[in-house]
Amino acid sequence: MEMEFNFDTVARIAREGGKKRVVVSGEKDFAALRCLVEGKREGWIEPLAVGRAFADMTEEMEVAWCSVDLEEGRLRAFEIMESGEADVLMDTGPLEKRYGSLLLNRIKSTGGSGTFSYASVLIPPKTGRLTFLTDTLVNGSPGLQEKVGILKNAIEFARRLGIKKPKVAVLAPLELVNPALASTLDGAILSKMSERGQFGPALVEGPLAMDNAASSSAARHKGIRSLVPGNVDIYLFPDLESAHLTAQFLSWIGRLRFGGILLGTSFPVAIRSPLEQPDSWGINLALACSLKGR
């Protein structure tokens, strides 16, 4: 039986991976800075802040190029990452569209996977273990090819955290294949690809409606015999709209704590999506350091 994975597990993995050099760009975010100062004190990160936003932080951490503005500071941070002088890039925002495009273009130029995606991470009370929702930030209306990349990103990261054979639910409005609904066709194809071993050690089931993904009894009632329902590690949503709305509902109505990680990048990147509360910086930085450390 595999151990249960939660946020404490992520923090432990990040710390056990050794001290990471973290280059920081963006505007001043006090929650992010508290996370960095605590991480430095605990000995698992060594922060290097770039830009005038951090000019008054020289007593708490190393600061470089104190006179440059936000945009120039971000470019300098990219250069540090591309030169191999740091392990993790942390950008404290704002996460506007212009920066997102710049970030993805620079990462693609340095050997990213070609498919970028964002996985939101939470601990459902029902299971008490780490669960991923993807893609909640980057891909608006992914086709089958993009979904293959999104799924590979999430599966590979789950394995890095020690989930040896991730169980994936490919979500759709219903569990039956309907030629008029592309999400059901994609779910069936991804499931068959998994059956043929194209995702490595993983169990992918789809299409699944949310009820029979979350509940094994609901799945059995619909005639679905699979180990995935009720034991999902990764929920793959049909599009950004459904993923984002679900995550928002769980965050604000369910009051669940979220973290997140940008995947498919050539180096680890810690950001905070609009879905996440300020105290998620510690989770997100630990997730990024875990990506580097294993």
C-alpha positions in Angstrom: 0.0 0.0 0.0 1.3 3.5 -0.9 1.7 6.1 1.8 -0.7 9.0 1.9 0.6 12.2 0.4 -0.4 15.6 1.9 1.1 19.1 2.2 3.4 18.0 5.0 4.8 15.3 2.7 5.5 17.9 0.0 7.3 20.1 2.5 9.4 17.2 3.7 10.4 16.2 0.2 11.4 19.8 -0.6 13.6 20.0 2.5 15.1 16.6 2.0 16.2 17.6 -1.5 18.8 20.0 -0.1 19.1 23.8 -0.1 17.8 25.5 -3.3 18.9 28.8 -4.7 15.7 30.7 -5.4 15.8 33.8 -7.6 12.8 36.1 -6.9 11.3 38.7 -9.3 8.0 40.7 -9.4 6.5 43.2 -7.0 6.7 43.1 -3.3 4.3 40.5 -1.8 4.6 40.4 2.0 3.2 36.8 2.2 5.7 35.6 -0.3 8.6 37.5 1.4 7.6 35.9 4.8 7.8 32.5 3.1 11.2 33.2 1.8 12.6 34.6 5.1 11.2 31.5 6.9 12.6 29.2 4.4 16.0 30.8 4.6 16.0 30.6 8.4 15.0 26.9 8.3 17.9 26.3 5.9 16.2 24.9 2.8 16.3 27.9 0.5 18.8 30.6 -0.4 16.8 33.5 -1.9 18.2 36.1 -4.4 15.7 38.9 -5.0 16.0 41.0 -8.2 14.8 44.6 -8.7 14.0 47.8 -6.9 10.9 46.3 -5.3 13.2 44.4 -3.0 15.8 47.2 -2.4 14.9 47.5 1.3 15.2 43.7 1.9 19.0 43.5 2.0 19.2 42.6 5.6 16.8 39.6 5.1 18.2 38.3 1.8 20.6 38.9 -1.0 19.3 41.5 -3.4 20.7 42.3 -6.9 20.1 45.0 -9.5 18.3 47.2 -6.9 17.7 50.0 -9.3 15.9 48.1 -12.1 12.2 48.2 -12.6 9.7 45.3 -12.6 10.1 44.3 -16.3 13.9 44.5 -16.3 14.1 42.7 -13.0 12.1 39.8 -14.5 14.4 39.6 -17.5 17.4 39.5 -15.2 15.8 36.7 -13.2 15.3 34.7 -16.4 19.0 35.2 -17.3 20.0 33.9 -13.9 17.9 30.8 -14.4 19.1 30.2 -17.9 22.7 30.5 -16.8 22.1 27.7 -14.2 23.0 30.0 -11.3 19.7 29.3 -9.5 17.5 26.2 -9.0 14.0 27.8 -8.8 12.4 30.9 -10.2 9.8 32.5 -8.0 7.7 35.4 -9.3 5.6 37.3 -6.8 3.3 38.9 -9.4 1.4 40.5 -10.7 0.5 37.6 -12.9 -0.8 39.5 -15.8 -1.2 38.2 -19.4 1.9 40.0 -20.7 4.1 38.3 -18.1 2.5 34.9 -18.7 3.4 35.2 -22.4 6.9 36.3 -21.6 7.5 33.5 -19.1 6.2 30.8 -21.4 8.2 32.1 -24.4 11.4 32.2 -22.4 10.9 28.7 -21.0 10.1 27.3 -24.4 13.3 28.8 -25.8 15.3 26.9 -23.1 13.9 23.4 -23.7 10.4 23.2 -22.0 8.2 20.3 -22.9 6.1 22.2 -25.4 2.9 21.8 -23.4 2.6 24.1 -20.4 -0.1 23.5 -17.8 -1.0 24.3 -14.3 -2.0 21.8 -11.7 -3.9 23.0 -8.6 -3.2 20.9 -5.6 -5.6 20.3 -2.7 -6.3 17.8 0.1 -10.0 16.7 -0.1 -11.4 15.9 3.4 -12.9 12.6 2.1 -9.5 11.2 1.1 -7.0 13.2 3.1 -4.4 12.9 0.4 -2.8 15.1 -2.2 -5.1 15.5 -5.3 -4.4 17.4 -8.5 -6.9 19.4 -10.7 -5.6 20.3 -14.1 -5.5 22.5 -16.2 -6.7 25.4 -14.0 -4.7 28.3 -15.5 -3.0 28.0 -18.9 -4.9 26.1 -21.6 -8.3 27.5 -22.5 -9.8 24.9 -24.8 -7.3 22.1 -25.1 -7.7 19.6 -27.9 -6.6 15.9 -27.7 -3.0 16.7 -28.4 -2.8 19.3 -25.7 -4.6 17.0 -23.2 -2.0 14.4 -23.8 0.7 16.9 -22.8 -1.3 18.2 -19.8 -1.8 14.6 -18.6 1.8 13.7 -19.1 2.9 16.7 -17.1 0.6 15.9 -14.2 1.5 12.2 -14.1 5.2 12.8 -14.2 5.0 15.3 -11.4 2.8 13.0 -9.3 5.5 10.3 -9.7 8.2 12.8 -8.6 6.2 13.2 -5.4 6.2 9.5 -4.9 2.8 8.5 -6.2 4.1 5.5 -8.1 1.0 4.7 -10.2 -1.2 7.8 -10.4 -5.0 7.2 -10.9 -6.5 9.7 -13.4 -10.1 10.6 -14.0 -10.7 12.2 -17.4 -13.8 14.3 -16.8 -16.7 14.9 -19.2 -20.4 15.8 -18.8 -21.3 12.1 -18.9 -19.6 8.7 -18.7 -20.8 7.4 -22.0 -19.0 8.1 -25.3 -21.0 10.5 -27.4 -19.7 11.5 -30.8 -21.3 14.9 -30.4 -19.2 15.6 -27.2 -15.5 15.9 -27.9 -14.7 15.6 -24.2 -16.2 12.1 -24.1 -14.2 11.0 -27.2 -11.0 12.5 -25.7 -11.6 10.6 -22.5 -12.1 7.3 -24.2 -8.9 7.8 -26.3 -6.8 8.8 -23.3 -8.1 5.8 -21.4 -7.1 3.5 -24.3 -3.7 5.1 -24.6 -3.1 4.4 -20.9 -4.3 0.8 -21.4 -1.6 0.5 -24.1 1.1 1.8 -21.7 1.6 5.2 -23.4 1.6 7.1 -20.1 3.9 4.7 -18.3 2.8 3.5 -14.8 -0.6 5.2 -14.5 -4.2 4.2 -14.5 -6.4 6.5 -16.7 -10.1 6.1 -16.8 -12.5 8.1 -19.0 -14.8 9.5 -19.8 -16.1 9.9 -16.3 -18.7 12.3 -15.0 -17.8 14.0 -11.7 -20.2 11.8 -9.6 -18.7 8.5 -10.8 -15.2 9.8 -10.7 -15.5 10.9 -7.0 -17.6 7.9 -5.9 -16.9 4.2 -6.5 -20.5 3.3 -5.6 -21.9 5.8 -8.1 -19.5 4.3 -10.7 -20.6 0.8 -9.9 -24.3 1.9 -10.2 -23.5 3.1 -13.8 -21.8 -0.3 -14.6 -18.2 1.1 -14.4 -15.7 -1.4 -13.0 -12.4 0.4 -12.3 -9.9 1.2 -9.5 -10.0 4.9 -10.4 -13.5 6.0 -9.1 -13.3 7.1 -5.5 -9.4 6.9 -5.6 -8.5 9.7 -8.0 -5.1 11.3 -7.8 -5.5 13.6 -10.8 -8.7 15.1 -12.3 -8.2 16.1 -15.9 -10.9 18.6 -16.9 -12.2 19.1 -20.4 -11.4 22.8 -20.5 -10.1 25.8 -18.4 -13.6 27.1 -17.7 -14.8 23.9 -16.0 -11.5 23.4 -14.1 -11.3 27.0 -12.9 -14.9 27.2 -11.7 -14.6 23.9 -9.9 -11.4 25.0 -8.2 -13.0 28.4 -7.3 -16.0 26.6 -5.8 -13.9 24.3 -3.7 -11.7 27.2 -2.5 -14.4 29.7 -1.6 -17.4 27.6 -0.7 -15.6 24.5 0.4 -12.9 26.6 2.1 -10.3 24.1 1.0 -6.6 25.1 1.0 -5.0 25.1 -2.4 -1.5 25.1 -3.8 -0.3 25.0 -7.4 2.6 24.3 -9.8 3.4 25.3 -13.3 4.4 22.2 -15.3 6.1 21.5 -18.6 8.8 24.0 -17.9 12.6 23.6 -18.3 13.2 24.9 -14.8 10.9 25.0 -11.7 8.7 28.1 -11.4 6.8 29.1 -8.3 3.9 31.5 -8.9 0.5 32.0 -7.2 -2.6 31.7 -9.3 -5.8 33.8 -8.5 -7.3 30.5 -7.1 -4.9 30.5 -4.2 -4.8 32.4 -0.9 -1.6 34.3 0.1 -0.7 31.6 2.5 -0.3 29.2 -0.4 3.2 30.6 -1.2 4.8 28.0 1.2 3.1 25.2 -0.6 3.9 26.5 -4.1 7.5 27.0 -3.3 7.8 23.6 -1.8 6.2 22.1 -4.9 8.6 23.9 -7.1 11.6 22.8 -5.0 10.3 19.2 -5.1 10.3 19.4 -8.9 14.0 20.3 -8.8 15.0 18.0 -6.0 14.0 14.5 -7.0 
